[in-house]
Amino acid sequence: MMTIWNKLSAQAEAVRNRPLLELFEIEARAGSFSAEAGGLLFDYSKTNIDAETRDLLIALAEERGVAARREAMFTGAKINETEGRAVLHTALRNLDGSVLVDGADVMPAVRETHARMVAFAHDLRAGRFTGQGGAITDVVNIGIGGSDLGPAMAVLALAPYHDGPRCHFVSNVDGAHIHDILAGLNPATTLVIVASKTFTTIETMTNAETARRWMATKVSDPAAQFAALSTAGDKTAAFGIDPSRVFGFEDWVGGRYSMWGPIGLSLMLAVGPETFDRMLAGAAAMDRHFRTAPFAQNLPVLLALVGIWHNQFCGYATRAVLPYEQRLARLPAYLQQLEMESNGKRVSMDGADLSYHSGPVVWGEPGTNGQHAFYQLIHQGTRVIPCEFMVGAEGHEPDLAHQHLLLVANCLAQSEALMRGRSLDEAREIMRAKGLEGAELERQARHRVFPGSRPSTTLLYPKLTPETFGAIVALYEHRVFVEGVILGINSFDQWGVELGKELALALAPVLDGSSDGAGKDGSTLRLAARFRAAQGG
Ligand code: F6P
């Protein structure tokens, strides 16, 4: 008997060349291939998923145990099996709940830390917590990966709600990054937040030392203007940060899932605790939807099934995330970590080699900018790239509503163009109308053909409010989770980042000349020698 996986493979082969527009002729497609939750409308009708395919995909999710695994996650089971940890970022946004890990309720500590963050944010925003030079005007968050991408994305996304200090983000160990950020700031009115789950990450700790030296040029007690966000209380103390400004969390919060708790402190300072909590509420609402809605109406499940269909069955290796929302400019970078660090694995949970591809390459840019850059390839290149459009029905600038209308028109036009395409006959007509004929008409027409039937989905939301933003991020978190469960991998470890870190540590002495690099390959040694020569060494 054929497995569900094999049936889906056969289905993908059978529908490979079916024109998408034909699907709309057969059935009332737009309504039945979309789903809604919390005001978010997810339209996946412009894909070649038909009713039979959807049934098979849902059967696959059921067969792979998505429901049981989902419940295990929400209830604190140690589903991160390679690190022996629970996965409970959802607990950070469901503050009324109670969740047991190793028999103990984790929520009292979560609530206490949240309350301390709120008190600190009120104090700082009201000018009760000050720097040596007076009220804090600027906050510098030093962190990388999950300790940077989430808050950096969120501060930009919620800019219309920003009424606190200016926020800056330093992540790269490249000294240019911290240099350029600090150059415009006054140490006496700046708060530095060292955001690091482990408090060992070399980039963050190096930048934190640099910031402390910078602070000391003007401030007699620099540590008094530092805060720390970490699971490692011993290390924050060793750095000299007073425990009253250390906001801790537990190892069951993965770095890339951590913006909902202490790692979100910069956002809370920027927009205030009330707005921050609205974001949590939006995410919590998406959690409830994910946990309770039937698969056929469940947004994270559907998003995951579309992803699995395109990547594992249709063989499309990448997906583009295209927010028509300038304030979501950092969402693609955030999703690159969320999706690729989570699902870029090569063995299943039990250590066996995967017999299929793991997660896709995720990339993107906001529209309409991308249209004038890489959309050419999406429309006419030889590879198919599923596109995930998203756009708000309303902008935050009522006096610029005419621009918003143009933005939405562009977003919808792109998905329509990808699906509709332009045939050779239509292209010939256009060339004929321009007065061309014969071989030149034919040649020019061929350049103007769009193959069409290129899949896309659209997420339409009312307006980028804190609730909506929280819901969108939670939607993607759960999508990644469902894809990981279907693929049978552990979405919550990241061993693939370790080797490069170890080798970088070992290479530093080769670069400064204190090691001859015995055992290193010729390419690496030659590049290192050229570096040393450039340093005059
Ligand atoms: O190197 C990868 C990583 O561990 C990410 O998973 C994490 O978000 C990032 O580094 C930063 O880690 P930390 O918060 O411990 O500094």
Boltz pocket constraint, residues with backbone or C-beta under 6 A from the ligand:
constraints:
  - pocket:
      binder: B
      contacts: [[A, 144], [A, 145], [A, 146], [A, 147], [A, 195], [A, 196], [A, 197], [A, 198], [A, 199], [A, 200], [A, 201], [A, 204], [A, 255], [A, 256], [A, 341], [A, 494], [A, 497]]
      max_distance: 6.0
